[in-house]
Amino acid sequence: MSQKQYANFFVRAMDLTGLLYNGILLWSHNSWPRDKVLRYSEARFRKVLMYAYSKCPFYREYYRSHGICEKDLPYLKPKDLPLIDKDLVRSNFYGIAAVPLEPHDIEEALRGGELLIRIGRWILIHSSGSTGKPANFLYSGSAITAIEANFIRISIGGYNTISFKDFPIRTLYVASVGSGYASTSIALNGIRKYRSRSLILNIQEPWECWPEKIRSFKPNYIAGYPSCIRLIAELQEKGKIHIRPKKIITGGEPLTLETAAFFRRVFGADVIDYYACTESLCLGAGANWYKGIYLFDDLNYFEVDNYGRLIITPLYNSAFPLIRYRLNDVVLGFTREERGPLPYTHIDKILGRSEETMWFKNPKGNWDFLHPLFIDDLDAPGVKQYQFVQESETSFTLRVVPEPGACREVLKEEAEVQVRSFLSKKNLENVRFSIEYVNSLKPDRITGKIKLVEKLGKGGPDDCNGY
């Protein structure tokens, strides 16, 4: 081993040691008394608030417009501070960033098309545009490390123990591989930093190609949307693959009891329902060894509004402080009272967005799918919002809300090119589609989110096994 190779090995070993240490440190918080967790969270909230006021021009101007001065901050209760939301973040990105950024740096990084978007020492992550225009969020390196350490914490519990022989971790990661998406950024950062092994299974690829790739990999972790992982579970149940992962980490969609039980039965794995969003990549987790979902008070300060919508203040990201950011997710059973085995804030469930997969028949008469994660990559100039409506096993309509003043001819041409490209990658060139312009899309009356997919009938195989 050369001196350079030895130095690189030593650095990675130190990184991994630090990650394990921080993960075990977070895990030790699981045994804290509830009142200690609350005091810790409130103290961190106050510290982040003072930091944001001193570093971020947006907060100084925003609070002053509400009659709040710096001398008031140590005494005000969190609920006395005004809320922020995605629209405010989108229009005040540079004023919220606590680090020096230039617009041309952001534009250049986005043009690069990299999966992991780095801006100097920081990582840029963006939300999807299904509920409106996408918004950018910035993460520090230490914030990403905290998120990775939290994965260690949630992996320690359960019935399947992770031991040193399981390292390097082998993760089968099912995703839409789009630039800057939060989950992709976590996966790639961990792969590069710790040399863990990972197979990123792109849902843009034909379903028929999956079994061979999965069989040769033998993962001990599976991660992705429940609807994506279910496709792998169906392959296992049909005998097309045989894998024994120790942990399954789902996120992005509500995980039903039936689906969790199905994963347990088919894989024999611990099932972790990971709750995160672009604004905070570690909100909470549910698991098959306890009821409901615990929210990590040591990493976020949590509140709810009168409609049950979650309000978050991440406590670990110094690059882009979000103070009292209101999500659109509605949570049920939010309580600060101590409940169950862990000392954290507890909720019964999340009424988040759960999209249906669109199933179509390919030219051979076999079933294949388009998943919302895949089609969520649609990016045509002049598109404000969009929605897919499946009408049959070989047809769908794309509803588009155009931007004011957008050239509809150019918009339609670009959207058609992108959709045909999506279909071609999946060998679904036989599927017909049309584009319909509408003035608005109706959001779900409970969650406030707009469904990416509506199905007018029961498209798809009865057992979701297309071949």
N, C-alpha and C positions, 0 to 999 in steps of 0.2 A: 504494500500500500504506500503510495507516494505521500509526501508531506501535505500536499493540497487535499488529497482524498481523505487523509486522516483528519485534517482540520474540518472538512465538511461533515465527516461522520461525527466528530465530536460536537459540532454545533447542533446537528440534528438530534443527537442523543440528549443534549442539554435542553433543547426545545421540548422533546417528548417528556423528559423528567419534569420540567416546569409545568407542562400541561397536566400530567398526572397529579402533581402536587396541588395545583389549583383546583382540579376536579375533586380531589379528596377533601380539600378545604371547603368547597361548596357543599359537598355531601355531609360534612360535619354540622352544617347549619340545620340539617334535618332533625337533629336532636336538641336544638335550642328550644327554650320555652317560647310560647307564642308572644308574650309581652316583649321579649328580647328581640324577636324578629320585627315586630312593629316599631320599636324604638330605633332599631338599626335602619329600617326603611325610611322612617321620617327624618332621621338625621342626614341620611344620604340625599333625600329630596331637597332639604334645605341647602346642602352643600352644592348640589347641581344648580339649584335656582340662583344662588349668589354667583356662581361661576358663569352661568349663561348671561346674567345681567351685565357682568363686567366684560365679557368677551364678544358678545353678539349684539350688533347695533339694532337688530330687529326687536329684541326684547326690551331694550331701553326705550325705544320709540313707542312700542306697543303698550307697555305698561304705563308710560307717561300719559298716553292718550286716554287711559282709564283712570287717571289720577293717582297712580301708584309710583312712589319714589323709592330710591335705594334704601333709605332709612326705614321704610315700611316692611321690607322683605323679611327681616328676622321675626316679625310678630304676626304677619298675616297667616291665616290658615290656607292650605292648598285650595280649598273651595272658593276663596276670595279672589283668586287669580283668574283672569279670563282664559277661556279655552282657545286652542288652535286646532286647525284641521288641515286636510290635504290641500285645499285651495290656498290657504295662507302659506303653507310650505312651498308650494309650487311657485307662487308669486314673490316669495322672499327667501329663496334658496341661499343666496350669497350673504344675506343679512343674518341668517340663522347659523351658517357655518362659522365655527370658532377657529378656523384655520384659514390661512391666506389662499384664495382661489381666484383664478382668472377665467372668464367665460371661454376664452379660446382654448384653455387647457381641457375644459369639460368637452367642448365640441370636438377637439382633436381625438380625445380618448374614445368618445362614442363612435366616431368615424372608423376607428381601428377595427371594430367588429370582434374584439376579444371577448371570450366568455367571462373572464375575470377582469373587470375594468378597474385599473389602478390609476390613481391621480397622485403621483408622487408617493408619499407614505400612506395614502388613504385608499379606501376601496369605495367605489361608487356603485350603488344598487338602485334599481328602479322598480316601481310598482307596475303592474299591468294596467292597461287603459280601459278595462271592461266597465268600470263604473265612472268613466270620465277620462280626462287626459292623464297620461302617466306622470308620475312625480319622481324626482331623484332624491336619494338619501345617501348620506356620506357616513362611512364607518372608519374608525381608527383601527390600527393594528391590534392594540390592546383590547378593543371591543370584540373583535373577531376571536381573539384568544379566549376571552371570557365566555363567549358563546360555545366555543369548542370544549372548554372545561366543563361547561354545563352539560354537554353530552356525556362526559365521563360520569357526572353525578347521576343522571337518570339511568345510566347503564349499570350502576352498581347494584341496584335492587333487583327483585324478581326471582324467578325460579332457576334460571340458567345463568350460572356464574361465568363472568369473563375473567380469564386467567392470562398469565404471561404467554402461554402457548398459543393464545389466540392472536397475538401480535405478530406481524402487522395486521391490523384489522382489514378484512376483505368485505367491502360494501358493494352490494348490487343496488345501484341508484337509478330509479326509473324517473325520467324527467323529460320535459321539453327543453332542449339545450338551446336556450335563447340568451343573448348577451345581457348580462347584468342582473338576471333574476336572482333573488335572494338565496334560494336553496342551492342553485348551481354555484354561487360564489362561495358558500360554506364548504361544499364538497370539494371544489377545486383547491381552495386554500389549504384544506387539511391534507389533500393528496400531495401537494407540492412540498408542504412544510414538514410533514412527518413521514413522507414516503409510505403512507398506507396504500394498500392496493384497492382499486375501485374500478368497477365496470359501470360506466354511465350508459344505460340503455335508453336510447333516444326513441321516444314514442312516434317520431316521424318515420321510423323504419317499419317495413311490413312485419306484421305479427308473426308470420311464418318463419322469420329469420331469428326469432328470440331463443327457441329451445337450445340450439347448438351453442350459442354464446353463453347461455346460463349454465349449461352442463359442464363446460370446461372451466368455469370460474370458481364454483363451490364457495359461495359467500357465507360469512358468519353474521352479517348484517344485511337487511333489506330496508331501503328507505324510499319514500315517495308518497304520492297521493293514494288513499285507499282504493280508489277506482283503478289506478295503475297496478298496484300490488295485487289486486284481485285477479287481474289478467294473468299474472304469474302463478297465483294460487290455482287458477283453473288449469293451467298447464301441468302443475304438480298433481292435481287430482286425477287428471286424465292419463297420468303415467308418462307424459312426454319429457318431464324432468324429474330429478330426485335430489333435492337439496335439503339441508338441515340447518338453517340459520338459527342463531341463538336469540337474536333480537330483531324485531320488526318495528321500525319507527315510521309512523304515518303522520301526515299533516296536510293542511291546505283545504281539506274537506271534513265535514263531520264524520266521525267513525261510528257506525252503528254497532249495537251489541251483537247483532247477527254476523256482521262482517268480522268483528274482532274474534268471535268464537270460531268462525270459519278459518281464519288465519291460524289460530291456536291448534285447531284440529288437523289442518293440512300440514303445517310446518313444525308443530311442537315448540314454537318460539314464544318468548315473552313479547307482548304487544304493547307498544308505547304510543299513545296518542299525543303527539307533540304539537303544541300551540304556539305559533309564531306568525309574524307578519313582516312586511318590508320595513316598517317603522321600528320594530323591535324584534330581533331574530330569536329571542328566548323569552316568551311570555309565561308558559306553563306547560304542564304535561299531565295526562291521565295514563293509567296503566291497568293491566288486568289483575294486579294484586291489591288495588284499592278502588273505591267508587269515586266517580266524578273527576274533576280536574283541579289540580293545585296550581295556583299562580305564584311565580317566584318573586316574593316580596323583597328578597335581597338583591335582585337585579332590576326591579321596576317598582315604582309606586303606583298603586292601583286605586281607581275610583270608578263609580258608575253614575250616569245621569238618570233623570227621572224616567227615561224610556228603556233603561237597562243596557244602554250602550257603554262599552268599556272606555275608560279614560286612562291613558298611560303616561308615565314619565320614566323613560329608561334611565337607569342610574349608572351605566357603565360605558357610555359612549361620549367621550369628551370632544370629539370632532364635530358633532352635530346634535347639540342638546335639544330635546323636544320636551317642553314643559306643558303638562296637561293637554296632551294630544288626544282628541276624540276619534275613536275608530267607529266604523259603521257596524261592526259586529255587535249583536245583542247577546248578552249572557244571561242565563237563568240561574237563580239560586245563589247569587253573589253574597258572600258573608265574610266578615272579618273575625267572626267568632271561631274559636278553636274547634276543629271538626276532623275526626279520623286520626290516622297515624302520623300525619305530617303537620308542622306548625305554620303552614302558609294559608293565605286567603284561598277560599274554596268556592268553586262554582259547580253546578250540577251538569250543565252542558252549554255549548255554544251554538247559537243559531246563525252559523256562518253560511257562506255560499256553497251549495252542493250541486255540481253540474252533472248532467247525464252525458254519457258517452254516445256519440253517433255511430251506429253500425250500418255498414253498407256492404252490398255484394260486389265483388270484383269481377273482371271479365270471365274468370273461370267458374263463377258461381259460388265462390267461397266468401265467407264473412271476413271483413276487416273493419277497423274502427278509425275514427277521427276523435281525438280527445280534446277537451277544452284547453288544456295546457298547450297543445300543439297549435290549434287555430288561434290561440290568444296572441301569437306572434304577428298577426296581421298588422301591417304598418303601411298604409297607403296615404299619400298627402291629401289633406282635406277631409279625412275621416275623423269625426268627433267621437262617435260611439257606434257600436255594431252588435249584431246578434244573429246567430245561425238558427234557422227554423227547418228541421228535418221533416219532409213530407212523405217520403217513401224510402225503400231500401236502395234506391238509385238516384235520389234527387233531394235537393235542399234549396232554400232561399237565404241569401245574405241580406239582412235588413241593415241599412246604413243611415245614420244621422250625419249629414254633411256639415262641415264648418260654414259659417256665414261667408258668402262670397266665393266658396270653393268652385272650381271648374268641374262640373259633374262628368263631363266627357273624359277628362284626364283621370279623375278619381276612379271612374268605372273601369277604364282601361288598366290602370295599375292594380286595382283590386282583383280584376279577372286574371291578370298575369300571376299574382301571388297565390290565389286560390288554386289555379291550375297547377302551379308548382307544388303546392301541398299535396294535391291529389296524385300527381305524377310520382312523388316520392313514395307514396303508399300503394302504387300500382292500382289506383282507382280512377283511371282516366275515363272510364265509362260513366261515372257519376255526373249527372246533369245539375247545373245550378243557375240561378238567376240573381240579379241584384235589384233590390227594391229600396227606394229612398223614402224615408219617413221623417216626420218632424221631431219625434221623441220616442224613447223606449221606456216602458213602464217598469219602475223598480219593484222588487218584492216588498209587499206592504209591511213585513216584519223586519227583514234584515236591511232594507234600504239599498240592496245591491241589485244590479241588473243581471239577469241570467244570460250567460253566453250562448246557451243552447235551449231551445224549446223544441219539443217533439210532439207532432200532431197525431202520432200513432205509436204502436209498439214496434219500432224498427229493431231488428237484431235477432240473433239466435236465442231460443228460449233459455238455454243454459250458458250462453255467452261463450260457447266453444265453437269457433268458426271453422274448424277443419279437423 
